Amino acid sequence: MATRTLRGTYGMYLNRHKVPLTLFLLVYIDLLNGQQYAIPFKSPSDCSAEESFDISSLSCVRCGSNQRRSTTGLSCICKTGYQTLTTDKASITCQQCPTDRPAVSKDGFGCIRCPGSVNDEGKCQCPPGNVLVERDVNGNLLDEASCEMCNGNSPGLSVPNNSGDRCERCQASFINSSCVCDPPNVLAGGLCFPPGSLSTNVNPSVNYAQLKFSVQSAWFFKNLYSSSAACLVFFNLTACQALGNMCVMNMHSFSSVSTDACGLFNTIFRARASFSSTQDISYWRVNLPWLYYGDEPGLATRVLQTDPVPIGFSFRGRNKNTDINLLAAVYNVRGEFLRWEQVGGGNLQLCPQPTTKQAAAFSFGTAYQESCDLSVAELLGTHPEPLFYDVFMDLGGGENRKLLPLPTLVYNQQYNGRFINQERMKNWYLSRRMFVVDTLSGREKSMSSLPKVIRVASSVKIRFQLVPRTQEGQVFPPLMTVTYRDVAITDINTQTVTTTFAVEYEMDQNENRIKTDTALGVMGGVAVIYSLLKTVSWKRRIASPLVNMETMVKFLLFYAGDLANVFFTVTVGSGLYWLIFYKAQQFVSVLLPMPAQEERFVTYIGCAFALKAVQFLHKLILQVSIDVFFIDWERPRSKTSRTVQAAGEPKRDPSPVSIWRTYFVANEWNEIQTIRKISPTFQIIAVLFFLEVLGFSNLALRDPWPTLERSSQAYTPSYSLMLRYGLAATLWLCIGLLQVIFFTVFHEHFVEDKIRQFVDLCSISNISVLLLSHRCFGYYIHGRSVHGHADTNMEEMNNNLNRESESLCGQRGLLPNTEIQTFQVSLTNRLRLQYDRIREQIGRRNGPSRLMDASSANQFEQRARGYQTMNHFLGSIIDHAHPDMDYIVKDKLMFERVIGMEFLEPSEKSLFYNDEAHSFSDVLFYGNEATLLIFDTLFFCVVDLGSQSFVLAAVLTYVQQMIFCLIRNTLGRKNLVNKTLVDERFLI
């Protein structure tokens, strides 16, 4: 389509204008080929004296005859002694002036005789105090120019203007009878000062403390004395403002030198002590800008923490008020008032951000912080001169509108060499005026030269402090803290400077800190008592009355776990408190702790995690080192038909009892070692779903809005560590608790209960299990079959199960007519000693039986005999066959269950406590779900607090769970093999 249009256009042009066919074809072919064009680079400086730079063709073009290049280099002008005849802005015509009128008029279009000398440009020049007159009152060019003297005396009091073509009245500071500033008067800045009004020995230097040198500022050199003198002598308003600006550019700093900018300002400030104050503010003297609050000790505390702002803030409801209205009186560097300006939109916020994001800084309760790197070259271009701001808070009030001045803390301010604003609050020296970028005061040689140093507000921070115990959202006067950075100029094209604008909110956290520490102290004391009870119980269970180093270590291990629970409870409670009360409040009564104030809280979380890890590892070690033994109740049922020749006579050999039932029970025990009451995988997926998919993580942002969805265009504040921890921990615990309830109430009753299934399996297999978690304490699962035999065929096994379901046989319990099969056992020391003697015969296996030599085979036979002896011994104990090692069965007292300690010591007889709760699961992961859940919660939260990533925390938590499950399975399997003689190859 484009080609057809091009052909048609060129065809019409060819027919109308009779363009030669050859030329048309050349142009047409060139267009279709799409040639790439290139032009030579030229700049105005590349053009010679007879050439000018053509801004249209971007090239140098030669000037016409009698012409030369202009000062800008962008046009041609007539040579000296030539007048301009015509010009159409593209070309000019020049003609030489006649000899009787050799000079050129100021506008260049006429020739004229001069009354005196001619300057280098060929134009007339008058002596000082005269003005040049080239035209009459009707605008006609005179044949000869004249020089007219301006009358500097009364009543004329006039002087030539800057162009030298008109007389105008001289400045009012000059002597009334003359416009000449004669000695001993001092002429400075176009003003005439009387002698002795102010010493001319002023210090125009600007101190750059960060760079450890000073610069003799060209701006200060030109304006410091004149501004100071005009302010002191003539009460000149703009001069006083300009002097104040120079003090601000010098960081409001005081020194022993009284002739620098701030020294001169304070000299004038003290000289005005007899005058009335401005706006009834004692620190604001007449005609002077308000730069300081005063140097009384403790003044900063009184200003910032005495009288609240007379407005309240509310996050919701009919009286919702979250708007922070700040106004600034803006002055230029010369002291001229420019305008009132709303703070925001780029005046104090240097970082280029969308307006909606910048506006979020002035929404109360939203912690705002934006940082960026700015090019020095860009700052030099956009801020040729500094602007100065006196910032106020708009209190509203309609016709009686009121403004509250914002105290300013300049972090770089020095007082006799001390950075007083970097010390304690009582030493602060509050000020008022501030600037953002200063590229002027660092110019050393001239004000048009490149500055040696520039000064940039690297941090502007506005802080609001809540009135203690307020219920109406009242705050103290906000404080604006400004930190400047001195940047020595080396290469403006590569240098950058980082700047930050932030709005912070804080409240006095001492009361909350005291409450937290009190809760930790009280609960920690209770934990000590509980740990002592655990230690006493442990001493009873190992039958050791001595208090030794092992006892102290055990106490510390118990205390680590209990103290971890204390820290965990307090931190989760604190995080949940801030999450609920901060996000749900209407009138502002609480504000989030600052990041620095959260450090103690994070320390508590770290302590909880470290102590819980110690408890978890302690439990893990105990679980993989328990004593386990499977008691096989099966006895041979009949004789086989085989005969064995012994002493020449046939003899029947009884059928051996099958070991497969023991292997089967051992394998099932091995499988349930790491089962839990929750699904770890579902736990992690569910937590991530709520936090990342549904957007619950947005509740942890440092703003008061409880919204789950955030616009991509809106500003997103940083996360509060306290809210993030409270949210993540609460969500993890809630999902975990719901899982526990689901598995306990529904899944275990209607789907599968592996713990009870294991007990049933023991009964069906005719195998009892003895578990000793302590030397003289453990658990017993009574699995003796009510049918007498379990090593049978399918038909008999099915008949036995039917008889049991129809109650045609005895019950499974240890005692007659009872169903209780699980017990907590407290053994006598005599029984334990006998157990240990038999246990010594059972050692480790050296390898597969096919690789054993005769010696190892004998050793295995010895262990096998030890196993049979232990099986017979424990079976006889259960059958009350040893009166000196007998036992009794009883119920535990309620208080004994609560504190986990037995009041009776088994001195003569062992004690079997009925245990319907199947507490033998305490030696499995299943019975320690609370410890595992809290450990996983703390691990997830600690990783998240360190990385600020819920996804990474979830991945690492899953990896951690898999690793510890693998460790528990591997070590538990080895312990099971060592304690029961079950070949590891059968544990699948």
N, C-alpha and C positions, 0 to 999 in steps of 0.2 A: 504493500500500500504506500509506504514511504517512497519507494523508488518510482512509482507511477506519478506521485505528486511532484517529485523533483523533476522528472522528465517534462511534465506538462508545463511547469513554471518556466523552465529554461527554454522550451519551445516557443512560448508566447513572447518571451523577451527577445529571442532571435528573430522572429518575424517582424516585430515592431521596430527594432533598432538596427537591423541589417548587420548584425555582428558577424565577422568572418567565421566561417565554419571551422577553420583550423583552431582559432582561439577558443571557440566554444568547446570543442572536443577536448582540448588540453585541460580546461577548467573542469569539465564534467568528469574526466578520468581521474583528476586529482581528488575531487570530492568523493568519488566512489572508493578510492583506495584508502581513505581515512588516514591521511598522513599525520604523523606525530610531530608537533611543532616545538621548537626550542628557541629561546631568545637569550641574548647575553645579559648578564647581571650588571646593573649600574646603580650607583647611589649618588646623591648630590655631591659628596666629597670627591667622587671620581671625575667630575667635570672640571675643565680648565677655566682660567679667568675669563675667556671669551665665550664660554658655554654656560648654559643654564640647564637645569634638570626638568624635562617635560613630564609632568605627572600623568599625562594621558598615555604616551608611548613608553614610559619608564626608561627613557634613554636621554643622553646628553645631546642638545641641539645648539648650534652656533648662533650667537647673537648677531644682530644686524650691524651695519656700519655705525660708528660713533657710539657703540653700546658696550656695556660690560655687565658682568653678573651682579645680581643684588646680594645683599648680606645673607639672605636666606638661601640663596642658590637656586630658587625655584622660578625666577623670572629674570628678564633683562631690563636694565635701566640705562639712561643716558650717561655718558661719561661726564666728568667734571668740566664745567664750562659750556655744556650743551643743554638746551631746553627741549622739553617734550612738546612736539607739535600735535600728534594724534596718537590715540591708543584705542584699541578695541578689545583689550584684555588678552589678546592672542599675539599681537605685534604692536610695536611702537615705531614712531619716526622721530629722529633727533636732528636738531639744527644748532650750530654753534652760535653763541651769543656775540653781538657786535662788540667792537672794542670800546665804544662809549658806554656800554652797559655790560660789563664782563661777568657780572655775578648772576646766579640763578636764584629765583625766589624760592621760598621754603617749600611751596607745593610743586616746584619743578617745571611749571608751565609758562614762566615769564622770565625775562631778563631785566636786570635792574642795576643801578649804580649804588655802591655802598658808601655810607658816611664814614666808615672806618675800615677795619681790616676784613679780610675774607678768610674763612676757615678752610680746612682741608677738603671739604666737599664742594667748595666753590660758592658758598652761601655767605651772606653778610653776618657779621658778628659784632655785638654790642658789648661795651664794658659792663662789669658787675653793677647791679642796681638799676640797669636800664632795660627797657623792652624795645624790641624791633618792630617798627611800623612800616609795612610795605604797601598797604592799600588805604584808600580814603574811606570815609564813612559809608560810601555807596558801594564799596567793594572794587573800585577801579584801581588797577595797578599803577603805582607812582613811578615816575622816571627815576627818582632817587629815593632810597629808603632813609628813614631817620631813626635815631636812637633817643627815646624819651626817658628821662629820669623819673623813677618812682619816688614819691615824697614819703620818706621814712619818718618824718617828724609829724608832730601833731599839727593840724588835725587829720592829715592824710593817713599816716601810719600804715603805709602800703609797701609791698615788696613785689618783685616779679614772681609770677607763678612758675611752676616747674617747666612749662613750655617756653618761657621767656617771651611771651607775646601779649601779656596782660598784667596789669598791676592789681594786686589784691591785698586786703588788710592783713597785717602781720599777726602772728599768734599772740593770744592774750597774755601769755607769760612774760612777754618782753616788757621792757621799761615803758611806762605809759607815755613818755615824751618822745620816744624814738624806737625804731624797729631794729636798731643795731645793738647786739649783745656785747657791750664793751667790757673789758676786764675792769674789776676783778670778778664780774659776773661769769657764769659758766654756761656755755652753749652745749647742749646735749640733746639728741633726739628731736631736733627742731624746736626745743624749748630753751628759755633763758632763765637760769636759776640764780638767785642772789647768793653772794658769797657766804660760806659757812653754814649753808642750809644742810649739807650732807657731804661727807668726805668723798672725794672722787676716787679714793683708793679702794675700789670694790674688787671682789674676787669672782671673776666670771667662769670659774672652773666648775665642772660637773663631775662628781665622784662616782666611779663605777667600782664598787667594793668587790663585786664578784670577780672582776678582772684585775683588781689590785692596781689600778691607775686612774688618773684623772685626765680630763680633756678640757682645754681652754676653748669653751664653746663660742663660736662666732655669733650666735644669737644672744647669748648672755653678754658678750663683750659689747655688742651694739646697743642692747636695750636694758641691761640690768640697772645701770646708774640712772638713766633717764626715767625709767619706770619707778624706781625707788624714790627719787627726788620729787617727781611729779606727784606721787602718792602722798609723800610727807608734807611737801610745801603747798601744793595746790589742791590737795584732796581729790585728785583726778580719779574718777571711778574706774575707767578702763586701765589706767596705769596701775592702780591697786590690784585689779584683777590679774593683769599681766605679771606683776611681781609675785602674786600668789601662785600663778601657774609655773613660774620658774622655780619656786620653792617645791612645788609638787613634782616637777621634773627632776629635782634633786632628792626625791624620796622622803620629803618632809623632815630630813635629817638635821639634827642639831650638832654643833661642834663648838670648839673653843674659838673658832674663827667667826667673828660677828659681822664680817663684810661679805659673806656669801649670800645667796638668795634667801635662805631661811633665816639667817642671822639678821639681815636687813628687814625682813618682814616682821620679825619679833621685836626689833627696835621700834618700828612704827606702831606695832600692836601695843607695846607698853606705853608709847607716847600718847596713845588714844585712851588711856585708862580713865582720864577725867571726863571723857565724853559718854554719852548714854549708849547703851547696847542696842543692837538690832533685834527686833522681834522678841524682846525681853529675854534674850539668850545671852548670858554674860560672856560667853566665848566668842560672840559674833559682834565685833566692834564696828562702829560707824564707818562707812565707805570701804571697809575691808571685806575680803571674802572670808568665809568661815572655814579655816583649815584645821584647827585643833579643838579638842575638848578641854584640854588642860593637863597639867602634869602632877596633880595631887595624887599621892599613893592611894590605890584602891578605887580610883574614880571609874575605871572601866567596869568594875563589879557593880557599882551603883548605877551606872548608865544602862548596863545590859541585863541586870537581874533584880531591879527594884520595882519599877512601874510597868505593868503590862500594857500592851497595845489596846486601845479602847474599842476593838472590834473582835468578834469571835468567829471561828471557822467551824463549819459543819459539813459533813460528807454527804448527807442525804436529808430528805424531809422538805417541808415547806420553807424552812430557813436555810436551805443549802447555800453554803458560801465557800467556794474553793478558789476564788480568783484572787491572785496576788497582783495588785496594781501598783507598779513602780513608775514614778516620773523622774525625769532628770532635767535639770537646768544645764543647758549646753553652752559652753564658751569656747571661742577660738583662742589661739595662742596669744593674740594681741589683747586679750581681755574683753573682747566684745561679746555681749550676750547674743546668742543666735536664736534660740527657741526653747520652748518646753517640748520634751520628747518622751514618748512612752518607751520604757526600757524593754528591750526585746526586738526581734527582727533584725539583728545584726549589729547593733551599736556596741553592746558589751559581749556579744557572742560572735567571735571571729570565725568559728567553724562554719563553712557553708552547709546548711541543712535546710530542708523544706520548712516552710513557715509553720506547718502543723506540729512538727517535731520541736521547733524552737519554742512554740507557745506552751508546750508541756512543762517547761521549766517554771512557769508561773501558775501552775495548778497545785494548790496546797496539798501536801502529803505525798506528792510524787517526787521521789529522789531522782534528781536529774544530774546527768554528767555526760558531757560530750568533749572528746579530745580529738585533735587533728594536728597534722604537720603542715605548716604554712611556709611558702617560699619567701625568702628574704627579698628577692626581686619584686615579687607581687606586693609585699608590704610597703616597699619603697614607692611603688607606683600608686597604691590606693591610699596611702597615708603620708602625703608630703609634709603635712603639719599635724600635730596632735590636737585632738579635741578633748575638752575637760568636762567632767560630769559631776554635778552635785546631785546625788540620788536621794529621792524621798519616797516614802510609802504613802500612797493615796488612801486616806481614811474615809473618803466619801463625805456625805453630809449635805448634798444638794447645794443650796445657796451658801451655806456656811461650810464649804468644803475645806478640809484640813489636810495638811501634809505633815508626815512624821519623818524627820531626817534620819537616814541610815548611818550609823557609826561605821567607819571604815578602819580596818586594821591593815596597815601596809607592812608586810612581812619583812621588807628590806630596810625599814626605817632604822636609823642609827641615832643614838643619844650618847654623845661624847665617846664614840667608837664602839658602843655596845648595841647589839641587835636586840633592843628591849622588847620588841613584839614577838621574839622567839623564846622569851622567858615565861614565867608564870603570869597568870592573869592579872594579879595585883600590880605588876610592873608595866602593863600595857599602856601605850600612849595612843589613844584613839584619834583619828583624823576624819576629814570629810571628803575633800575633792580627790578625784582619781582620773587617770587617763588609761587608754588601752595600748596604743602604739606611739612611740616617740622616735621619729627619725630625724628630728631637727636639732636637738641639743648636742648630738654627737658630731655635728659638722664643725671641723676645727678651723679650716682656713677661711672658707667663705660659706655663705648659706646656700650657694648653688653647687658646692662641691659634694662629692660622695661622702656620707658620714663615716667616721672612723668606728663608731659604735652605734647600735640602735638598742632601744629598750622596749621590751614587749611584756605585756601582762601574761605570763605563762599560766597563771591560775587566778581565776576570779570565782570566789566561792561565797554564796549567800547562805547564812545559817539561821534557822528559826529554832528557838528553844521554847518548849511548852512550859507554861506556868504549872508548878507542882500542884497536884490534886485538883486541877480545874475540871469542871464538868461542862464548861461552855466554850471550849476551844480557844482559850486565851493564850497568847504567846507574848514573850518579852520582845523588845525592839530587835529586829533582825540585825545581824552583824555581817558586813561584807568584808571578806578577807581577800587581799590582792597580793600576789607574789609576782615580782618582776624578774625577768631574766635579761642580763646584759649580753648582747651578741656582738662580738668583734667582727667587723666586716673583712672578709678575705676574698671570697668569690660569691657574689650575690646570686649567681645563676645556679649554684649547687647547694648553697646553704639553706637550711630549713630550721624552723623553730616550732616546738610543740606548745600548744596552748590548750587550756582546759577551762570550761565554764561549768559550774556545779551549783546546785541548790540542795542543801541538806536540812534535815529535821532531827532534833534530838530532844530528849527529856532527861531529867535527873534520874539516873538509874540506881542511886544509892539505896533507896528503899527496897527496890526489887532485888538488888544484890544481897542485902541483909536477909531478906526472906529466903532467898535461895540458899545462902550459907547456913541459915538456921535449920532449914529442912534437911540439908546435907548432914549437919551436925547431929540432929536428933535421930535421923534414920541411920546414920553411920554408927551411933551408939547402940541402937537396937541391933544393927548388923553384928557388932562386936559380941553382944550377948548371944545372939543366935549362932554365931560361929563357935563360941565357947561350948554351947550345947552340942553342936555337931562334933567338936573335938572330944568332948566327954563321951558321947555315943560311940565315936570311933575307937576310943580307948577301951570301952566296954566290949566292943565287938572283936577286938583283937586280943582281949584278955591280957592286957598289959597295964599294971598299975603305976608304972614308972613314968615320970614326966622328964623327957629327954629332948635332945635336939630334933629328933624325928617328930615328936609331938609339936614342937614350935613350928616346924615347917608345915605340918599338916594344918595347924591352926591358921597360918598365913594363907595357905591354899584355899581353905574354906572361906576365910575372910575376903580373899580376892573376889570370889564369886558373889558373895553377899554384897560387898561394896560396889561391885559392878552393877548389880541390880539397883542399888541406891542411886548411883549416878545416872543410870538409864531412866529410872522412874522420874527423877527430878528434871532431867533434860527434856524428855518427851513431854512431861507436863508443862514445862516452861514454853517449849515450842508450840504446843497446842494452845496454850493460853494466849500467846501473842497472835497466833493465826486467827483465833476466834474473835478476840476482843478488838484487835486492830482492824480487821476486815469488816466486822459487823457493827462497829460503833456509829452513832449518828453524830452527836456533838463530839468533837475531838477531845478525848481524855487520856489517850495513850499514844505514844509514838514509838516506832521501832528503834531498837538500839542501833547506834552507829557501828560501822564495820570494826572500828577499834574497840568498841565496847563489847563486841561479840567474841573477842579473843578468849576471854575467860570461859565463855560458854563452849567454845570449840575445844578448849583444854579439858573441860568436863567430859565432853564426848570422847576425846582421845583416851582419857582415863578409863571410861566405861568400856571402851573397845579393848584396851590392853588387858584390863582385869578379867573381862569376859573371855578373852582368848586364853588366858592362863587357866581359868576354870574349865573351859572346853577341852584343852589339851590334857588337863588333869583327869577329867572324866574319860577321855579317850584312852589314856594309858591304863586306867583301872579296868576298863571294859575289855581290853585286849590281853589282860593278865589274870583274869578270874580263873578259878578252878572249876572244871566241868567234868562230870562223870555220868555216864548213862548206865543205869542199873537194869539189867536184863532179867526179868522174872520168868522167862520161858524155861521149862524143864523138858527133858526127853519124854515123849509120850508112849513109845513102844520099842520093842527090840526088832532089829533087822533080821533077815534070813541068812545074812552072811555068817560064816563060821571062821574062827581064827584058831589055828593049831597052836596049842599051848600045852607043853609037857605031854604031847601025844594024845590029848583029848580035845574034842571040838568044844568051842566056847562062843557064845553069842555076844556081839559088840553092840552097845546102845547107840541109837542114831544121834549124831551131834546136833546141837541147837544151831540154827542158821544165824549168821552174823548180818544178813541183809537187812533185817529190821533195824538193827543198831545203826547201820550205814544210812538207812533211809531217814531215821530220826535226826542223825547228825547232819545230814545234808539239808534237811528242812531248817534245823537250827542255824546253820550257816547262812541260809537264804534270808532269814528274818533279822539278821544282825543290823542291817541298815535301813529297814523299812521305817517310815515316818507316818505321822498322823496327817501330814499334808503332802501335796504333790509339789515338790520344789519347782519343777518346770512350769506348771500352771501358775504358781505363785509369782514367778518372775514375769511371765507373759501378762498376767492380770495387772500387776503393778505398772508395767510399761504402758499397757493399754490406757489405764486411767491417767497417767502422768503425761504421756506424749500424744496419744490419739485424742482423748477427750479434752486435753488441755488443762488438767488439774495443776500442772506445773506453773501456770500463770498466777495461781493463788500465792505463790512464793515471791512475786515481784514486789519491789519496794514502792508500792503505791496502795491507796486504800480501796481499790476497785475489785470486788470479788467476781470478776468476769472470767470465763474460761476461754473465750475467743478474743483475739486481738487483731486489729487491722494491721496490714503490712505497712500502711502509711503512717500509723500512729507511732509515737515514741515508746520504746520498750525500755523501762528502767532495769537496773541491775537486780539480781536476786539477793534476798536477805538470807544469810546462812541459817539464822534461827528459824525463819519460816520454812526454808527448804528442808531443814532437818525435821522440824515438827510435822510437816506435810508428808514427807517420805516415810518417816518412822510410823506415824499414825496409820497411813494407808497400808504399809506392809503388815503391821500388827492386825489391823482390821481384817484384811483379806486372809491372813494366816488364821485368825481366830474363827472366821466363818468357815474356813476349810476344816479346822479341828471339829467344830460343831457338826458340820456336814458328815465327816467321816465317823464321828463318834455316835451321832444320833441315827443317821440314815444308812450310810455305807456299811458300817460294821454289823448292823442289825439285819439288813435286807440284802446285802450283796456279798461281802466277804469280811471276816474278822480273822486275820492270820494268827493273832495271838491265841485266841480260843481254839482255832483250828489246830494249832500246834499241840495244845493240851489234849484235844480229842485224838490226835494222831498218836500221842504217847499211850493213851489208854487202848487204842486199837492195836498198837504194836507191842503192847505188854512191856513198855520201857518206861522207867522212871528217870527223872533228871535231877541231879543234885548240883546246884550252882553255889559256889562260895565266893562272894565278893570281898569278904574280910576273912581273917584267920579263923574266927569262930562265929561267923554270921554269914547267912546266905539264904538261898531259896530252894524249895523242894517242890517238884511237880510229880504228883503221885500218878503213875501211869499203869499201875498193875491191872491187868485185865480181869474183869468180873467173871470171865468165862474160863479162866485158868490157862488157856492156851491162845496164842495168836498166830503161831506158825502152822497154818492149816491151808486147806484148799478153798476155792472160791465158794463152793456150796456151803461149807460149814461156816465160813466167814459171814456169808449172807444170812444164814440162820441165826447166828449169834447176834447180828445187828438187829434182826427182826425181834428176837426175844427181848433185847434190851429196850427197843422202842415200845414194846407192849408191856414193859415192866414185869417180865417173867423171870428176871434174874436180879441179883443184888445190885446195889448202887456203886458208883465208881469211887466214892470218897474213901479217904484213909481210914476213918472211923466207920463202924457199921452204921448202915441206914443214913449216911450223909452223902452229899454231892460235892463237898469241898475237896478239890484235888491240889490246890496250890497253897503253899505255906511259906511263911518266913521262919527260918530256923536259927536258933541261938544255941550253939553247941558247947558242951563242956570241954574244958581243956584236956581231959583224959581222952575223950573221943577224938579230938583233933590230933593229939600226939600219935594215937594208933593209926589215924588216917595218913599222917606224914610218914610213918614207918613203912606202911604198905606202898605209899606213893613213890618212895625212893626206888622201888624195884621197876617202876615204869619210866623209861628214859626215851630219848629221841630215836627215831629210825635213821639208819645210815644210808638207806637207798632201797631200790627194788629188791625183792626177795631173790630173784634169779641171779643177782650179782653178788649175793652174800657168800662168804666163805664159811667154813665150819665154825669158826669162832663167833662170827656175827650171828650165825644161825642159833647157836647156843644162847647168845645174848638176847635174841628175839624170843626164844622159848622162855627165858627167864622173865622177860617183860610180860609175855602172855600169861605166865603163871601169876605174876603180880596183878595183872588185870583181872584174872579169875578170882584171886584172893580178895581184891577190892570189891568186886561184884558180890561175892558171897558175904563179905563183911558188912557192907552197907545194907544188903538185903536182910541180913540177920538183925541189924540195928532196927530197921523198920518193923521187923516181926517181933520185936522186944525179946530177942534171944540172949541179950547181954544185960543182966540186971544192973551191973555196975556202970553201964553206959546207956541206960534207958532214957526215955523222953516222955513228956506229957504234952497234950494238945490243949490249947486254950485260946481265948480271944484276946486281942490287944485292946487296951483301954483307949478311949477316944483321945485323951491327951497324949498318949504315947504315939498315936498315928500323926497327930498334928506336929509335934516337935521332932519326930523321927528318932526316938530313943527309947530303949527298953529299960523299965525301972528294975526288973528282976534280973539278977545275974545267975546264969546256969551253973551252980556250984556242984550239985549232986546229979541232977538230971537235965538233959537238954530240953529246950522249949520249942515246940512247934506252934507258931501263931497262925490261926486261920487267916487266909488271905484271898478273899473273893475278888479283890481288885486286880489280881494277877500282877503284883508289883515286881515279879521277877523280870518284867520288861525294863526295870531300872538299869539292867546291865546291857540293854540294847539302845539304839537310837530312839526307838519307839517311846521308851519311858522318860526320855530327856528332851522332849519336844520343846519345852519352854526354853531351855538353855540353847538349843539349836536355833530356835526362832529368833531369840534376842541376839544371838551371835550373828546370824545372817542379816538381821536388821541393821546392826551396828556396822558390819562389814560393808553393806550396801551404802549406808549413809556416809561413812568415812571416805570411801572411794568417790562418792558423788561430791562431797564437800571439797575434796582435793582437786577434782577434775571438772566440776560443774557440768557433768554429763550423766544423766540417768541411764542412757543406753550403755555407756562404758561400765558404769557401776553394775548394771544388770549382767552384762557379759562376764565380768570378773567374778561376780557373786556365783554365777552358775559354774564357772571353772573351779572356784574354790570348793563348792559343794561336791563336784565330781571328784576332785582330788582327795578330799577327806573321806568320801565314801570308799574310794579305792584303797586308801590307807587302812580304814577300819575293816574292810573286807579281807584284805591281804593279811594283816596282823591277826585278825580274829580267826582266820582259817588256820594260820600257823599255830596259834594257841590251842585251837580245837584239836589239831593233829597231835600236838605234844601231850595234851592232858588226857586224851581218850584212846590213843593208839589207832584211831581211824585213819586209814590210808588216804592221803591227800588226793589221790587220783579218783576217789569215789565222791569227792565234794565238787559237784559240778554246778 
